[in-house]
Amino acid sequence: MPPPGERDSSNPSLRMNGLPPSNPIGLDCFRQLFEDYHERWEKQELVVQVADCDSKNRMEARDGRVFHFYPELFLQIQGTTVFTTPEQEVTVGPGQAAIVPAGVPHSEKIYDEETRKFGNLVVAFFNGNVSIHLAREVQPGVPALVERYLFQSDYFVPLVDNLELVASLHSTPAARAREAKMGILGGVFNLLLDIMSTDAVGEANDSVKVVESKWAISENLSNPDLSVAFLSERLGCNPNYLSRLFHQKTGEKLTDYITKTRLRNAMESLVETERSIKDVARICGFSDPNYFARVFRQYIGLSPHAYRKHEWSLLEKVRICCDPCEGCPPVNSDL
């Protein structure tokens, strides 16, 4: 059942008219679809669900489920997606939307018994890029990316933070929380529409194989088998060809890119969570925590433990006392 005040957007009168049958559909079509969903959200006609799980099960890729280091936003255009997390099953019908918070292990099953058509738009984040892609059913029950646009934007952090905030407010029944969620997600739609008014990056500058490689890396960071050979098999090309192409287009070795991407996520996990060093190594694809520590020190200049301690001490120093107690130093108003 939709929350009070929301109408069921699975109603045929609220469904999208459908996607153009051929690819690509173009960025203008992406933008029109986002504008439609934004308008229906503002009218309280859009159902947005959250596929979540308990914190103890986050960042645990098991039973065929995967997790991502950043949240994802799904706009279900045609067909149905069923998200399965360790604790729940969430069904998202045509004309609805869903948020999968960062670190939530999930699997996806798709179907459309009426039209045998499927399509959704997915907003994802990796390596400072905002990715917006169209997925269609390429094999029975299996969604696959068929068209994507990448954007480098200063909105990366606000989008990530606000999607997480909307997800955290989802189960809060208070009216104020509902009002806050309305404003925050409306702001997310506005930022995404603003991003889509700029030129996409990546597709024009990188070959399709390079873009696909970066995406496959972001999707498989926790897999210790992630390698050039793994990527080339997945993308259907020769490993040497893929390595040369990646280096030619980006100026960076593919192996270095994999390592740096893993370390970037490890740095975030060390600061944002209290997981053990061994756990952080594992969820970032390092099966040997000692090797992880050596590589981390080689690239970052500190051990994982020292880096965490340093970053936590900085966070402690910038905490601002909202109600200064007796003896508190005066707050620097220039901060």
C-alpha positions in Angstrom: 0.0 0.0 0.0 1.3 3.5 -0.8 1.8 5.9 2.2 -1.1 8.1 3.1 -1.6 10.9 0.7 0.0 9.0 -2.2 -2.0 7.5 -5.1 -1.0 4.1 -6.5 1.1 4.9 -9.5 0.7 1.3 -10.8 -2.8 2.5 -11.9 -2.9 2.3 -15.8 -3.9 6.0 -15.9 -0.6 6.9 -14.4 1.7 4.6 -16.3 4.3 5.8 -18.8 3.3 5.5 -22.4 6.3 3.2 -22.9 9.8 3.3 -24.2 10.8 3.7 -27.9 11.4 0.1 -29.1 14.9 0.8 -30.5 18.2 1.8 -28.9 19.5 4.4 -28.3 16.5 6.4 -27.2 18.7 9.5 -26.6 19.4 11.8 -23.7 16.4 14.0 -24.5 14.1 11.0 -23.9 15.9 10.3 -20.6 15.3 13.9 -19.6 11.6 13.8 -20.5 11.1 10.6 -18.5 12.8 12.2 -15.4 10.7 15.3 -15.8 7.5 13.1 -15.8 8.6 11.3 -12.7 9.5 14.6 -11.0 6.1 16.1 -11.8 4.3 13.1 -10.5 6.4 13.1 -7.3 5.5 16.8 -6.8 1.8 15.9 -7.2 2.2 13.0 -4.7 1.3 10.5 -7.5 4.6 8.6 -7.5 5.3 5.6 -5.2 8.9 5.4 -4.1 10.0 2.2 -2.3 13.2 1.4 -0.5 15.0 -2.0 -0.6 16.9 -2.0 2.7 18.4 -4.3 5.2 19.7 -4.4 8.7 23.1 -2.8 9.2 24.7 -6.1 10.2 24.0 -7.5 6.7 25.3 -4.5 4.8 28.3 -5.0 2.5 27.9 -8.8 2.5 27.8 -10.1 -1.0 26.2 -13.6 -0.5 23.6 -15.8 -2.1 23.9 -14.2 -5.5 23.4 -10.7 -4.1 25.6 -7.7 -4.8 26.1 -4.4 -3.1 27.3 -1.0 -4.2 29.3 1.6 -2.3 26.8 4.3 -3.3 23.0 4.4 -3.4 21.0 3.7 -6.6 17.8 5.2 -7.8 15.5 3.2 -10.1 12.7 4.6 -12.3 10.6 1.6 -13.5 9.3 2.6 -16.9 8.0 -0.8 -18.1 7.6 -4.2 -16.5 8.4 -5.1 -12.9 11.5 -5.4 -10.9 11.6 -7.5 -7.7 14.5 -6.6 -5.4 15.5 -9.2 -2.8 17.6 -8.2 0.2 18.6 -10.4 3.2 15.4 -9.3 5.0 12.8 -8.3 2.5 11.4 -8.5 -1.1 10.4 -5.3 -2.7 8.3 -5.3 -5.9 8.5 -2.2 -8.1 5.8 -1.9 -10.8 5.6 0.3 -13.9 5.5 4.0 -13.1 7.0 3.5 -9.7 10.5 4.1 -8.3 12.9 2.6 -5.8 16.0 3.5 -3.9 18.7 0.9 -2.9 20.9 2.4 -0.2 24.7 2.0 -0.2 25.9 -1.3 1.0 22.6 -3.2 0.8 23.1 -6.6 -0.8 20.4 -7.3 -3.4 19.4 -9.3 -6.3 17.0 -8.3 -9.1 14.4 -10.3 -10.9 12.4 -8.8 -13.7 9.3 -9.7 -15.6 6.3 -8.3 -17.5 3.6 -10.9 -18.0 1.3 -8.5 -20.0 3.5 -7.0 -22.7 6.8 -9.0 -22.4 8.6 -5.7 -22.3 10.9 -4.3 -19.6 12.7 -1.1 -19.1 14.0 1.0 -16.3 16.3 4.0 -15.8 19.0 3.7 -13.2 21.0 6.5 -11.5 24.2 5.2 -10.0 27.5 6.7 -8.8 31.1 5.6 -9.1 34.5 7.3 -9.1 33.1 10.8 -9.0 30.8 10.2 -11.9 27.0 10.3 -12.0 25.8 7.4 -14.3 22.3 7.4 -15.8 21.5 4.3 -17.8 18.7 2.4 -19.5 18.3 -1.3 -18.8 16.2 -3.7 -20.9 15.6 -7.4 -20.8 18.2 -9.0 -23.0 17.7 -12.5 -21.7 14.6 -13.9 -20.0 14.4 -12.4 -16.5 17.8 -10.7 -16.8 18.2 -6.9 -17.1 21.2 -5.5 -19.0 22.5 -2.0 -19.6 21.8 -0.9 -23.2 22.5 2.9 -23.1 24.3 5.1 -20.6 25.4 8.6 -20.1 28.2 9.7 -17.6 28.4 13.1 -16.0 31.1 14.7 -13.9 29.3 17.0 -11.5 29.7 19.0 -8.3 26.4 17.5 -7.4 27.9 14.0 -6.8 28.1 14.3 -3.0 24.8 16.1 -2.5 23.0 13.5 -4.6 24.5 10.6 -2.7 23.8 12.1 0.7 20.2 13.1 -0.2 19.3 9.7 -1.6 20.6 8.1 1.6 18.6 10.6 3.7 15.4 9.9 1.7 15.9 6.2 2.3 16.5 6.7 6.1 13.2 8.8 6.3 11.2 6.2 4.4 10.0 4.2 7.4 9.4 7.3 9.6 5.7 7.9 9.9 5.9 11.4 11.3 4.3 14.1 9.1 7.4 16.3 9.2 9.5 13.4 7.9 7.1 13.0 5.0 7.3 16.7 4.2 11.1 16.5 4.4 11.2 13.5 2.1 9.0 15.3 -0.4 11.4 18.3 -0.5 14.6 16.3 -0.5 13.7 13.9 -3.3 12.2 16.7 -5.3 15.6 18.4 -5.0 17.3 15.2 -6.2 15.2 15.2 -9.3 16.0 18.9 -9.9 19.7 18.3 -9.6 19.6 15.3 -12.0 17.7 17.3 -14.5 20.3 20.1 -14.2 23.0 17.5 -14.7 21.3 16.2 -17.9 21.3 19.7 -19.4 25.1 19.5 -19.5 27.2 17.5 -21.9 27.8 13.8 -20.9 31.4 12.7 -20.5 32.9 9.3 -21.0 30.9 8.1 -24.0 32.5 10.5 -26.4 36.0 10.5 -24.9 36.2 6.8 -24.0 35.5 3.9 -26.2 32.5 1.7 -25.3 34.8 -1.0 -24.0 36.5 1.5 -21.6 33.2 2.7 -20.3 32.0 -0.9 -19.9 35.2 -1.8 -18.1 34.8 1.0 -15.6 31.2 0.0 -14.9 32.1 -3.7 -14.6 34.9 -2.8 -12.1 32.5 -0.7 -10.0 30.0 -3.6 -10.0 32.6 -6.2 -9.0 34.9 -4.5 -6.5 34.2 -7.0 -3.7 35.1 -9.9 -6.0 38.7 -11.0 -5.4 38.8 -12.5 -8.9 38.4 -9.1 -10.5 41.2 -8.7 -13.0 42.0 -7.9 -16.6 41.3 -11.5 -17.5 37.9 -11.3 -15.6 36.9 -8.1 -17.4 38.0 -9.3 -20.9 36.0 -12.5 -20.5 33.0 -10.5 -19.3 33.3 -8.0 -22.2 34.1 -10.6 -24.8 37.5 -9.3 -25.9 41.2 -10.2 -25.7 42.9 -9.2 -22.4 45.9 -7.6 -24.1 43.6 -5.6 -26.4 41.6 -4.4 -23.4 44.7 -3.4 -21.5 46.2 -1.5 -24.4 42.9 0.2 -25.2 42.3 1.3 -21.6 45.8 2.8 -21.3 45.5 4.5 -24.7 42.2 6.1 -23.9 42.7 7.0 -20.2 46.5 7.2 -19.8 46.3 4.8 -16.9 47.0 1.1 -16.7 43.9 -1.0 -16.2 45.4 -2.9 -13.3 46.3 0.4 -11.6 42.7 1.7 -12.1 41.3 -1.5 -10.5 43.6 -1.1 -7.5 43.0 2.6 -7.0 39.3 2.2 -7.2 39.4 -0.5 -4.6 41.6 1.7 -2.4 39.3 4.7 -2.8 36.4 2.6 -1.5 38.5 1.2 1.3 39.4 4.7 2.4 35.7 5.6 2.6 34.9 2.4 4.5 37.6 3.0 7.0 36.3 6.5 7.8 32.5 5.9 7.5 32.3 2.6 9.2 33.8 0.8 12.3 34.4 -2.4 10.4 37.7 -4.2 11.1 40.6 -3.8 8.8 40.1 -7.4 7.7 36.5 -6.8 6.8 37.3 -3.6 4.9 39.9 -5.5 2.9 37.4 -8.3 2.1 34.6 -6.0 1.0 37.0 -4.2 -1.3 38.2 -7.4 -3.0 41.4 -8.1 -1.1 41.4 -11.7 0.1 44.6 -11.2 2.1 44.5 -8.4 4.7 48.3 -8.3 4.9 48.5 -7.7 1.2 45.8 -5.1 1.5 47.8 -3.3 4.2 51.0 -3.3 2.1 49.2 -1.9 -1.0 47.3 0.7 1.0 50.6 2.0 2.5 52.3 2.0 -0.9 49.6 4.2 -2.4 48.3 6.2 0.5 51.5 6.5 2.6 49.9 5.3 5.8 48.7 1.9 7.1 44.9 1.4 7.1 44.8 1.7 10.9 46.9 4.9 10.9 44.8 6.4 8.1 41.5 5.7 10.0 43.0 7.2 13.2 44.2 10.3 11.4 40.8 10.9 9.6 38.8 10.2 12.8 40.9 12.7 14.7 40.3 15.4 12.0 36.5 14.7 12.2 36.7 15.1 16.0 38.5 18.4 15.7 35.8 19.9 13.4 32.9 19.0 15.6 31.0 22.2 16.5 29.2 22.4 19.9 25.8 23.7 19.2 25.1 24.6 22.9 28.6 25.5 24.3 29.0 24.3 27.9 31.0 26.2 30.5 34.7 26.2 29.6 34.1 25.6 25.9 36.3 27.7 23.7 34.5 30.2 21.6 33.4 29.0 18.2 35.3 30.4 15.2 32.6 32.2 13.2 34.9 32.3 10.2 34.8 28.5 9.8 
